[in-house]
Amino acid sequence: MKMKYSDRESEPGVFPNFWRKRVPAVFAMTSLIFIKQCLSCMDLFVLRHGKAGQSSEEPDDRKRALTADGKDEMRKIGKWMRQKKFDFEVIATSPLARAYESADIVARSLAKKDRLAVWEELAPGGDLNTICYRAAQFGEDAAILLTGHEPQLSTLISRIISGNDNVSLILAKGGLAKMRNYSFNKRASGDLQWLLTPKQMMEME
């Protein structure tokens, strides 16, 4: 994020030129504060897989695939992301079929197939702290997409925004959440900016 300073003393949110000339030490300290605030600019997105077949149809949970409606909905979500100019450093996914298919559709919609990566930790029962640590390795200005399952994803969001697993959240199938200012320093932290259902995404077109 680039900070732009103005010489107009009345402009809000900037340090007036008048004071920069007279109290350079204060200006330098203020500049460092601005810079520090901009160093934690990672955006972390969390996507739940689309609608999948019933367990009665496929007893092996890892192989349960998206339904035709699920694939269609994920294509619409991928198109919406493309229209909104989303750009991810990595599109990480659970290895389970329904999550991988969802992430693959999004990756193809964004022409980012090469950024699709399987993270075993995103499978049900995976270690949340490992997920948080891995996400933080992509740089402070990165945007990361994690694709997985409930209730793991809601718990992940809760832990990041509150430090515990007790926040009540509902991430619908195909739902997408965005957290800003994500970082991992002793523990994961970030600010929940929004949480959308597929229907809400389509209404924002």
C-alpha positions in Angstrom: 0.0 0.0 0.0 1.5 3.3 -1.0 1.0 6.3 1.3 0.5 9.7 -0.3 1.1 12.9 1.6 -0.3 16.2 0.6 1.0 19.7 1.1 -2.5 20.9 1.8 -2.6 21.5 5.6 -6.4 21.1 5.8 -6.5 17.7 4.2 -7.7 15.1 6.7 -5.7 12.0 7.5 -2.3 13.6 6.5 0.4 15.4 8.4 0.4 19.1 7.3 3.4 20.4 5.5 3.6 23.3 8.0 4.3 20.9 10.9 6.6 18.7 8.9 9.0 21.6 8.5 8.8 22.6 12.2 8.7 19.3 14.1 10.6 16.8 11.9 10.9 14.3 14.9 7.2 14.2 15.4 6.6 13.8 11.6 9.1 11.0 11.5 7.4 9.2 14.3 4.0 9.6 12.7 5.4 8.3 9.4 6.6 5.2 11.2 3.2 4.7 12.7 1.6 5.0 9.2 4.2 2.5 7.8 3.6 0.1 10.6 -0.1 0.1 10.0 0.4 -0.7 6.4 2.8 -3.6 7.0 -0.1 -5.9 8.0 -2.2 -5.7 4.8 -2.7 -9.4 4.1 -6.2 -10.3 3.1 -7.4 -13.8 4.0 -10.4 -15.2 2.3 -12.3 -18.3 3.4 -14.5 -20.3 1.0 -16.8 -23.2 1.9 -17.1 -25.8 -0.8 -20.3 -25.9 -2.9 -23.3 -28.2 -2.7 -22.2 -31.9 -2.7 -23.8 -35.3 -3.1 -25.2 -37.1 -0.1 -23.2 -39.6 1.9 -25.7 -42.3 1.0 -24.6 -41.9 -2.6 -20.9 -42.0 -1.8 -19.9 -43.7 1.5 -16.3 -42.5 1.1 -16.6 -38.9 2.4 -13.3 -37.9 0.8 -14.8 -38.8 -2.7 -18.1 -37.0 -2.3 -18.2 -34.6 -5.3 -20.1 -31.5 -6.2 -23.6 -31.9 -7.6 -24.5 -30.3 -10.9 -26.1 -27.4 -9.0 -23.0 -27.1 -6.8 -20.8 -26.9 -9.9 -23.0 -24.3 -11.5 -23.1 -22.2 -8.3 -19.3 -22.3 -8.0 -18.9 -21.2 -11.6 -21.1 -18.2 -10.8 -19.0 -17.5 -7.7 -15.8 -17.7 -9.8 -17.3 -15.3 -12.4 -18.2 -12.9 -9.6 -14.7 -13.0 -8.3 -13.3 -12.4 -11.8 -15.6 -9.4 -12.2 -14.5 -8.0 -8.8 -10.9 -8.5 -9.9 -9.9 -10.9 -7.1 -6.2 -12.0 -7.3 -4.9 -14.6 -5.0 -1.3 -15.6 -4.3 -2.5 -19.1 -3.6 -5.8 -20.9 -3.8 -5.4 -23.5 -1.1 -7.9 -26.3 -0.8 -8.7 -29.4 1.2 -7.9 -32.6 -0.6 -11.5 -33.8 -0.4 -13.2 -34.0 -3.8 -16.0 -31.4 -3.1 -13.5 -28.8 -1.8 -10.9 -29.5 -4.5 -13.6 -29.2 -7.3 -14.8 -25.9 -5.8 -11.3 -24.4 -5.6 -10.5 -25.7 -9.1 -13.5 -24.0 -10.6 -12.5 -20.7 -8.9 -8.9 -21.1 -10.1 -10.0 -21.7 -13.7 -12.4 -18.8 -13.6 -9.6 -16.5 -12.5 -7.1 -18.0 -14.9 -4.9 -19.0 -11.9 -4.9 -22.7 -12.2 -1.1 -22.6 -11.4 -1.9 -21.2 -7.9 -4.1 -24.1 -6.8 -2.5 -26.0 -3.9 -3.7 -28.9 -1.8 -3.3 -28.4 2.0 -3.9 -31.5 4.0 -4.6 -29.3 7.0 -7.8 -28.0 5.4 -9.4 -31.5 5.5 -11.9 -32.0 8.3 -10.0 -32.3 11.6 -6.9 -30.5 10.3 -4.8 -28.4 12.6 -6.0 -24.8 12.6 -2.8 -23.3 13.9 -0.9 -24.9 11.1 -3.3 -23.4 8.5 -2.9 -20.0 10.1 0.9 -20.3 10.1 1.1 -21.5 6.5 -1.2 -18.6 5.3 1.1 -16.1 6.9 4.1 -17.2 4.9 3.0 -15.6 1.7 3.9 -12.0 2.5 2.3 -9.0 4.2 0.6 -7.7 1.0 -0.7 -11.1 -0.2 -4.3 -12.2 -0.7 -4.9 -15.9 0.2 -8.0 -18.1 -0.5 -8.6 -21.1 1.8 -11.2 -23.6 0.6 -12.6 -26.2 3.0 -15.4 -27.4 5.2 -17.7 -26.6 8.1 -17.5 -26.4 11.1 -13.7 -26.1 10.7 -13.9 -22.9 8.7 -16.2 -21.1 11.1 -13.9 -22.1 14.0 -10.9 -20.8 12.0 -12.5 -17.4 11.4 -13.6 -17.2 15.1 -10.0 -18.0 16.3 -8.5 -15.4 14.0 -10.9 -12.5 14.8 -11.3 -13.2 18.6 -8.5 -15.4 19.8 -11.0 -18.2 20.8 -13.4 -20.6 19.1 -16.6 -19.3 20.6 -17.8 -16.7 18.0 -21.1 -17.9 16.5 -20.7 -17.9 12.7 -22.6 -19.6 9.8 -20.7 -20.0 6.5 -23.2 -21.4 3.9 -22.1 -23.8 1.2 -20.4 -21.6 -1.3 -20.1 -18.9 1.3 -17.1 -16.5 1.3 -15.6 -14.5 4.2 -12.9 -11.9 4.0 -10.5 -10.9 6.8 -8.3 -7.9 6.5 -5.0 -7.2 8.3 -4.3 -10.9 8.8 -1.0 -11.7 10.6 0.5 -14.5 12.7 2.5 -13.2 15.7 2.3 -15.8 18.5 -1.3 -16.3 17.4 -3.3 -15.5 14.3 -5.3 -12.3 14.2 -7.3 -10.3 11.7 -10.5 -8.3 11.2 -13.6 -9.8 9.7 -14.6 -7.4 6.9 -17.6 -9.4 5.5 -19.2 -12.8 5.2 -21.4 -13.5 2.2 -23.7 -16.2 1.0 -23.7 -17.1 -2.7 -27.0 -15.3 -3.1 -25.6 -12.1 -1.6 -22.6 -12.3 -4.0 -25.0 -12.5 -7.0 -27.0 -9.5 -5.7 -23.8 -7.4 -5.7 -23.1 -7.9 -9.4 
